[in-house]
Amino acid sequence: MPTSSCTTTHFFTVDVEEYFQVKALESVVSRDQWLTRPSRVARSVDMLLDTLARHDTRATFFCLGWLANNRAEVVRSIVHAGHEIASHGFSHERVTALSRGAFRDEVRSSKRALEDVAGTAVLGFRAPSFSIVPGFEWALDVLIEEGYRYDSSLFPIRRPGYGYPSALRAPHVIHRPVGQIVEFPLATTGIFRYRVPAAGGGYLRQFPLGVIRRAFREASERREPATFYIHPWEID
């Protein structure tokens, strides 16, 4: 996730997962059914890669380790197009549902699977559903111990399910007892006295496009890189 010294460079990121792996469908499609469902991720990723190529833009793709094991061609296509591979966990399990040991297994196995397929070091992580929330800061310690250099899980908002209201809005270094890690929080903007999410994803459908643009314009005025995200299934 590089930055430029002369202009404000914002970050285009993709959370790469199958449509049936989202939280909203977990009560309908169990994990032992994942391989029985039609896969659509390759087509959507190809569309994103074509769009990024037309605009000469490089992105970071946060991929599940499960994809490396079961849809390796998707990970390889991202690498061949010149983009960065980072981890989205192994099985799309939220941090809040895991013990410290289980989370370590998730991020370790994901890193190993992605690196084996991509042939490049995996340095970044984004928690499914942005689930590093207050009380789960130990997850950052695990990431540091497992060799991750940066995280992009903190969403500086207050809402049910996720959010880290006290998080800084700009990229910053988080110092922990075991070391340090760079944090790339998701983009937000203000509406009246409220801080609202404006980083992409479902918020592209919930807010007028002007709200999203304002968030990135404001970040540019502050000379702070802002982080945008999207899922492949959102353009399917």
C-alpha positions as CSV (number, residue, x, y, z in Angstrom):
1,M,0.0,0.0,0.0
2,P,2.4,2.7,-1.2
3,T,2.2,6.4,-0.8
4,S,3.4,9.3,-2.9
5,S,5.5,12.2,-1.7
6,C,4.0,14.8,-4.1
7,T,0.3,14.0,-4.0
8,T,-2.1,12.3,-1.6
9,T,-2.5,8.7,-2.7
10,H,-5.6,6.9,-1.5
11,F,-5.8,3.1,-1.2
12,F,-8.0,0.9,-3.3
13,T,-8.5,-2.5,-1.5
14,V,-10.6,-5.6,-2.2
15,D,-11.9,-8.1,0.3
16,V,-11.8,-11.3,-1.8
17,E,-14.3,-13.9,-0.9
18,E,-17.1,-15.9,-2.5
19,Y,-20.6,-14.5,-2.2
20,F,-21.8,-17.4,-0.1
21,Q,-19.1,-16.7,2.6
22,V,-20.5,-13.4,3.8
23,K,-21.9,-13.1,7.3
24,A,-25.5,-12.5,6.0
25,L,-25.5,-16.0,4.5
26,E,-23.8,-18.0,7.3
27,S,-27.1,-19.3,8.6
28,V,-28.1,-20.5,5.1
29,V,-24.8,-21.9,3.7
30,S,-22.7,-23.9,6.1
31,R,-19.0,-24.2,5.6
32,D,-19.2,-27.8,4.6
33,Q,-21.4,-26.6,1.7
34,W,-18.9,-24.1,0.3
35,L,-17.4,-26.4,-2.3
36,T,-20.9,-27.4,-3.5
37,R,-21.9,-23.9,-4.4
38,P,-21.3,-22.3,-7.8
39,S,-18.1,-20.2,-7.7
40,R,-18.4,-16.6,-9.1
41,V,-15.4,-15.0,-7.6
42,A,-13.0,-15.5,-10.6
43,R,-15.3,-13.6,-13.0
44,S,-15.8,-10.7,-10.6
45,V,-12.1,-10.5,-9.8
46,D,-11.3,-10.4,-13.5
47,M,-13.7,-7.5,-14.0
48,L,-12.0,-5.6,-11.2
49,L,-8.5,-6.4,-12.7
50,D,-9.6,-5.1,-16.1
51,T,-11.0,-1.9,-14.5
52,L,-7.9,-1.3,-12.5
53,A,-5.7,-1.9,-15.6
54,R,-7.6,0.6,-17.6
55,H,-7.0,3.2,-15.0
56,D,-3.4,2.2,-14.4
57,T,-4.2,1.6,-10.7
58,R,-2.6,-0.9,-8.3
59,A,-4.6,-2.3,-5.4
60,T,-4.3,-4.5,-2.4
61,F,-6.4,-7.7,-2.4
62,F,-7.2,-9.1,1.0
63,C,-7.8,-12.8,0.2
64,L,-9.0,-15.7,2.3
65,G,-6.6,-18.6,2.8
66,W,-9.5,-20.8,1.8
67,L,-9.3,-19.2,-1.7
68,A,-5.6,-20.1,-2.0
69,N,-6.4,-23.7,-1.3
70,N,-9.6,-24.0,-3.4
71,R,-9.4,-21.1,-6.0
72,A,-5.7,-20.8,-6.5
73,E,-6.1,-19.5,-10.0
74,V,-7.8,-16.4,-8.6
75,V,-4.9,-15.5,-6.3
76,R,-2.4,-16.1,-9.2
77,S,-4.4,-13.8,-11.5
78,I,-4.2,-11.0,-9.0
79,V,-0.4,-11.5,-8.6
80,H,0.2,-11.7,-12.4
81,A,-1.7,-8.4,-12.8
82,G,0.8,-6.7,-10.4
83,H,-1.3,-6.2,-7.3
84,E,-0.5,-6.9,-3.7
85,I,-1.9,-10.0,-1.9
86,A,-2.8,-9.6,1.8
87,S,-4.7,-11.8,4.2
88,H,-8.4,-11.7,5.1
89,G,-8.0,-14.7,7.4
90,F,-8.4,-18.3,6.4
91,S,-12.1,-19.1,6.7
92,H,-13.8,-15.6,7.1
93,E,-14.3,-16.1,10.8
94,R,-14.7,-13.0,12.8
95,V,-12.1,-12.2,15.5
96,T,-14.8,-11.8,18.1
97,A,-15.8,-15.4,17.6
98,L,-12.3,-16.8,18.1
99,S,-9.9,-17.5,21.0
100,R,-6.4,-16.1,20.8
101,G,-5.1,-19.5,19.8
102,A,-7.7,-20.1,17.1
103,F,-7.1,-16.6,15.7
104,R,-3.4,-17.4,15.5
105,D,-4.2,-20.6,13.6
106,E,-6.3,-18.5,11.2
107,V,-3.7,-15.9,10.4
108,R,-0.8,-18.3,10.3
109,S,-2.5,-20.8,8.0
110,S,-3.8,-18.0,5.8
111,K,-0.4,-16.4,5.4
112,R,1.2,-19.7,4.6
113,A,-1.4,-20.7,2.0
114,L,-1.4,-17.3,0.3
115,E,2.4,-17.1,0.2
116,D,2.7,-20.6,-1.2
117,V,0.4,-19.7,-4.1
118,A,1.4,-16.1,-4.7
119,G,5.1,-16.6,-4.3
120,T,5.4,-13.3,-2.5
121,A,5.4,-12.3,1.2
122,V,2.0,-11.5,2.8
123,L,2.5,-8.6,5.1
124,G,-1.0,-7.2,5.5
125,F,-4.2,-8.3,7.2
126,R,-7.9,-7.2,7.3
127,A,-10.2,-8.9,9.8
128,P,-13.5,-10.2,8.4
129,S,-16.3,-7.7,9.2
130,F,-13.6,-5.3,10.6
131,S,-13.9,-7.4,13.8
132,I,-10.9,-6.1,15.7
133,V,-13.0,-4.0,18.1
134,P,-12.4,-2.6,21.6
135,G,-11.5,-5.5,23.9
136,F,-9.9,-7.5,21.1
137,E,-6.6,-5.6,20.7
138,W,-4.7,-8.8,21.5
139,A,-5.4,-9.7,17.9
140,L,-2.8,-7.0,16.9
141,D,-0.2,-8.7,19.1
142,V,-0.9,-12.0,17.4
143,L,-0.5,-10.3,14.0
144,I,2.9,-8.8,15.0
145,E,4.1,-12.1,16.4
146,E,3.1,-13.9,13.1
147,G,5.1,-11.5,10.9
148,Y,2.4,-9.1,9.7
149,R,3.6,-5.6,9.1
150,Y,0.3,-3.7,8.7
151,D,-3.4,-4.1,9.5
152,S,-6.5,-2.5,8.0
153,S,-9.3,-3.7,10.3
154,L,-10.1,-0.6,12.4
155,F,-13.2,1.3,11.4
156,P,-13.3,4.6,13.2
157,I,-17.1,4.5,13.7
158,R,-19.7,3.5,16.2
159,R,-22.3,1.0,15.0
160,P,-23.7,-2.4,16.0
161,G,-21.4,-5.4,15.0
162,Y,-18.2,-3.6,14.5
163,G,-16.3,-0.3,14.8
164,Y,-13.5,1.2,16.8
165,P,-14.8,4.7,17.6
166,S,-11.5,5.9,19.2
167,A,-9.3,4.9,16.3
168,L,-7.4,7.6,14.4
169,R,-8.7,8.4,11.0
170,A,-5.3,8.6,9.3
171,P,-2.7,5.8,8.8
172,H,-0.6,5.5,12.0
173,V,1.7,3.2,13.9
174,I,0.2,1.2,16.8
175,H,2.7,0.4,19.5
176,R,2.0,-2.9,21.4
177,P,3.9,-4.7,24.1
178,V,5.3,-7.2,21.5
179,G,6.2,-4.6,18.9
180,Q,4.5,-2.3,16.4
181,I,2.2,-2.5,13.4
182,V,1.0,0.1,10.9
183,E,-2.8,0.7,10.8
184,F,-4.7,1.8,7.7
185,P,-8.2,2.6,9.0
186,L,-11.2,2.7,6.7
187,A,-12.4,6.1,5.4
188,T,-15.0,8.1,7.3
189,T,-16.6,11.5,7.0
190,G,-18.8,13.7,9.2
191,I,-22.5,14.3,9.0
192,F,-23.5,16.9,11.6
193,R,-21.9,15.7,14.8
194,Y,-21.7,12.0,13.7
195,R,-18.8,10.2,12.1
196,V,-20.1,8.0,9.4
197,P,-18.5,5.2,7.3
198,A,-17.7,6.2,3.7
199,A,-15.1,3.7,2.7
200,G,-17.0,1.8,0.1
201,G,-18.6,-1.7,0.3
202,G,-22.2,-1.6,1.3
203,Y,-21.9,2.1,2.0
204,L,-21.7,2.7,-1.7
205,R,-25.4,1.6,-1.8
206,Q,-26.5,3.3,1.4
207,F,-25.1,6.8,0.9
208,P,-25.2,9.1,-2.1
209,L,-21.9,9.0,-4.1
210,G,-21.3,12.6,-3.0
211,V,-20.8,11.4,0.6
212,I,-18.1,8.9,-0.5
213,R,-16.4,11.5,-2.6
214,R,-16.4,14.0,0.2
215,A,-14.6,11.6,2.5
216,F,-11.8,11.2,0.1
217,R,-11.7,14.9,-0.8
218,E,-11.5,15.8,2.9
219,A,-8.6,13.3,3.4
220,S,-6.8,14.8,0.4
221,E,-7.2,18.3,1.9
222,R,-5.6,16.9,5.2
223,R,-2.9,15.2,3.1
224,E,-3.9,11.9,4.6
225,P,-4.3,8.7,2.6
226,A,-7.8,7.2,2.9
227,T,-8.7,3.6,2.4
228,F,-11.5,2.4,0.1
229,Y,-12.8,-1.2,-0.1
230,I,-15.1,-3.3,-2.2
231,H,-16.0,-7.0,-2.5
232,P,-16.0,-8.9,-5.9
233,W,-19.6,-10.0,-5.4
234,E,-20.7,-6.4,-5.2
235,I,-20.0,-6.0,-8.9
236,D,-21.4,-9.4,-10.0
